[in-house]
Amino acid sequence: MSLIQREKINITELEEVNSTNFYAKSNLAVIADRTVIYANKQTDGRGRFERAWIDFGEGNIFMSLVLKPSDTFKAVYANLTQYFSVILCEMLEEYGLEPKIKWPNDVLVNGKKIAGILSETVMQGHNFKGLILGAGINLNARQEDLSIVTDKEVTALNLEIKEFIDKKNFLNSLAEKFFSNYDKFLMQGFPMIENDYIKRACFLEKEISVKGFNNTISGYAKNVNHSGELVLLQNEKEITVTMGDIL
């Protein structure tokens, strides 16, 4: 394990781990605020709803951001995954791509998933201990490896631009971009990124279905409100969806 400190951002490299999020949760008490943890190999990565995140090799990013912004949980923390998705889009746009966001935070390129984000809140009783923002980003994969993923179409940055991607350079730039407006976002919340988020949305003004933990809701995706929630129109009635995955 190696540790690099860059201003207030700590970057920790792990050679192999079951999950960077699990590692972060297990060691949260001794990990500093604004720490970026990444692994060269991840054996049991998980996304939303316990879906597996496939490891395409050490040229890809398996990472977690450890955030301890306060002693109490605030509503704005739920929007940090959306903030992160906009930051990722901005990164990919620097490579000439036109990424899109599938609510709430999947990042797609040409309709194929290139990155996923998972937020986990750590509580001790009623005390908020921190937030772990995990991400898997496909930077370097072989075309033949993509067939391992059977439930969706996926892609990788190198396949889109036909160039090998330097993982550490990408990660350093991503961390700097994330934290450059992080404090401002905590103060302003989703309205700060609302226009940037909506202009990249690929799901609006369409008939969609959203799967939650126990049910599936279908309707017309009318908009995303000022809290980052999805507003569906169903039988001329508005339904606000706070959590779920678009099918």
C-alpha positions in Angstrom: 0.0 0.0 0.0 1.3 3.5 -0.9 0.1 6.9 0.2 0.4 10.1 -1.7 -0.7 13.4 -0.1 -1.6 16.2 -2.5 -2.7 19.4 -0.7 -5.8 18.2 1.3 -6.4 15.1 -0.8 -4.9 11.8 0.2 -4.5 9.1 -2.4 -4.1 5.5 -1.2 -3.1 2.7 -3.6 -3.9 -0.9 -2.7 -2.6 -3.8 -4.7 -5.6 -6.1 -4.2 -8.8 -5.8 -2.3 -12.2 -7.4 -2.3 -13.9 -4.0 -2.6 -12.5 -0.5 -2.1 -15.9 0.4 -0.5 -15.6 -2.5 2.0 -12.0 -1.6 2.8 -13.0 2.0 3.4 -15.9 1.1 5.6 -13.7 -1.4 7.6 -11.0 1.2 8.2 -13.1 4.4 8.3 -12.0 5.4 11.8 -8.4 5.7 10.7 -8.9 7.1 7.2 -8.7 10.8 6.8 -11.4 13.0 5.2 -11.0 13.5 1.5 -9.1 10.3 0.9 -9.1 8.6 -2.5 -8.6 4.8 -2.3 -8.0 2.8 -5.4 -7.0 -0.8 -6.1 -5.1 -2.4 -8.9 -7.2 -5.5 -8.5 -10.7 -5.8 -7.0 -12.1 -9.3 -6.5 -15.7 -8.6 -5.3 -16.7 -5.1 -6.5 -20.4 -4.3 -6.1 -22.7 -1.7 -7.5 -26.2 -0.6 -6.7 -28.6 -3.3 -5.7 -25.7 -5.6 -5.0 -24.8 -6.1 -8.7 -21.3 -7.3 -9.4 -18.8 -4.9 -11.0 -16.5 -6.8 -13.3 -12.8 -6.3 -13.0 -11.4 -5.8 -16.6 -7.8 -5.6 -15.3 -5.5 -3.2 -13.5 -5.7 -0.6 -16.2 -9.1 0.3 -14.9 -10.3 2.3 -11.9 -11.8 0.7 -8.8 -12.0 3.5 -6.3 -13.7 5.0 -3.2 -13.8 8.5 -1.9 -13.9 8.8 1.8 -15.8 11.9 2.8 -16.4 13.2 6.4 -18.0 16.6 5.7 -19.8 16.9 9.1 -20.9 15.2 12.2 -24.5 14.9 11.1 -26.1 13.7 7.8 -27.4 16.3 5.5 -29.8 15.9 2.6 -27.3 17.2 0.1 -25.0 14.2 0.6 -27.6 12.1 -1.3 -26.8 14.2 -4.4 -23.0 13.6 -4.3 -23.4 10.7 -6.7 -25.0 13.0 -9.2 -22.3 15.6 -8.7 -19.7 12.8 -9.3 -21.5 11.7 -12.5 -21.3 15.2 -13.9 -17.6 15.4 -13.0 -17.0 12.1 -14.8 -18.8 13.4 -17.9 -16.6 16.4 -17.9 -13.5 14.2 -17.7 -14.7 12.0 -20.6 -15.6 15.1 -22.7 -11.9 16.1 -22.5 -11.3 13.0 -24.6 -13.7 14.1 -27.3 -16.6 11.9 -26.2 -20.3 12.9 -25.6 -21.2 11.0 -22.4 -24.7 10.8 -21.1 -26.2 10.2 -17.6 -28.8 7.6 -16.8 -30.6 8.6 -13.6 -29.4 8.7 -11.0 -25.7 8.4 -11.8 -24.7 5.8 -14.4 -22.4 7.3 -17.1 -22.9 6.0 -20.6 -21.0 6.5 -23.9 -22.9 5.7 -27.1 -25.6 4.0 -25.0 -23.1 1.7 -23.2 -22.2 1.9 -19.6 -18.7 3.1 -18.9 -18.9 4.0 -15.2 -21.0 3.3 -12.2 -21.2 5.0 -8.8 -22.3 3.7 -5.4 -22.8 5.8 -2.3 -22.8 4.2 1.2 -23.5 6.1 4.4 -21.8 5.0 7.5 -23.7 5.5 10.8 -22.9 4.6 14.4 -26.2 4.5 16.1 -27.6 7.9 15.3 -24.2 9.4 14.6 -23.1 10.1 11.0 -19.5 8.9 10.6 -18.9 9.5 6.9 -19.8 8.8 3.4 -18.1 6.5 0.9 -18.5 7.2 -2.7 -17.4 4.2 -4.8 -16.8 4.2 -8.5 -15.9 1.7 -11.2 -14.6 3.3 -14.4 -13.7 1.3 -17.5 -10.5 2.9 -18.9 -8.8 0.0 -20.6 -10.5 -3.2 -21.7 -10.3 -5.7 -24.6 -13.3 -5.9 -26.8 -13.6 -9.6 -26.2 -13.7 -9.1 -22.4 -16.9 -7.1 -22.6 -19.0 -10.2 -23.3 -18.4 -11.2 -19.6 -21.1 -8.6 -18.8 -24.4 -10.1 -19.9 -27.1 -7.8 -18.3 -26.2 -4.6 -20.2 -24.0 -3.2 -22.9 -20.7 -1.8 -21.6 -17.7 0.0 -23.1 -14.3 1.4 -22.1 -12.5 4.6 -22.8 -9.7 3.0 -24.7 -12.1 1.3 -27.0 -13.9 4.5 -27.7 -10.8 6.6 -28.6 -8.5 3.8 -29.7 -5.8 4.8 -27.3 -4.4 3.3 -24.0 -5.4 5.4 -21.0 -2.9 6.2 -18.2 -4.9 5.3 -15.1 -2.9 7.3 -12.6 -3.1 10.5 -14.7 -6.8 10.0 -15.1 -7.3 9.3 -11.4 -5.3 12.4 -10.3 -7.2 14.6 -12.7 -10.5 13.2 -11.5 -9.7 13.7 -7.8 -8.6 17.3 -8.4 -11.7 18.1 -10.5 -14.0 16.5 -7.9 -12.6 18.4 -5.0 -12.2 21.7 -6.8 -15.9 22.5 -6.4 -16.8 20.0 -3.7 -17.2 22.5 -0.9 -19.3 24.8 -3.1 -21.5 21.8 -4.0 -22.1 21.0 -0.3 -23.3 24.6 0.2 -25.5 24.9 -2.9 -26.6 21.3 -3.5 -28.1 19.9 -6.7 -29.2 23.3 -8.1 -25.5 24.0 -8.6 -25.2 21.2 -11.2 -28.8 21.0 -12.3 -28.3 22.4 -15.8 -25.1 20.4 -16.4 -26.9 17.3 -15.2 -30.0 17.7 -17.3 -28.3 18.6 -20.5 -26.5 15.2 -20.3 -29.6 13.2 -19.3 -30.5 10.5 -21.7 -33.8 9.4 -20.1 -36.0 12.5 -20.1 -39.1 12.8 -22.2 -39.3 9.1 -22.7 -41.6 6.3 -21.4 -39.4 4.4 -18.8 -39.6 1.9 -16.0 -37.7 2.4 -12.7 -36.9 -0.6 -10.5 -36.7 0.0 -6.8 -36.0 -2.5 -4.0 -39.5 -3.9 -3.9 -41.4 -2.5 -6.9 -41.2 -1.2 -10.5 -42.7 2.1 -11.5 -43.4 3.1 -15.1 -44.3 6.4 -16.6 -43.2 9.4 -18.7 -39.9 10.9 -17.5 -41.0 14.5 -17.2 -38.0 16.1 -15.4 -35.5 16.0 -12.6 -36.5 18.4 -9.7 -34.3 20.7 -7.7 -33.5 17.9 -5.3 -32.2 15.6 -8.1 -35.3 13.4 -7.8 -36.9 11.9 -10.9 -40.4 13.1 -11.7 -42.6 10.6 -13.6 -46.0 11.4 -15.2 -48.3 8.4 -14.8 -52.0 8.7 -15.8 -51.7 12.5 -15.7 -50.4 12.3 -12.1 -46.9 13.3 -11.1 -44.9 10.7 -9.1 -41.6 11.6 -7.5 -39.0 8.8 -7.4 -36.2 9.2 -4.9 -34.4 5.9 -5.5 -34.1 3.2 -8.2 -32.6 2.1 -11.5 -34.0 2.8 -14.9 -34.5 -0.5 -16.7 
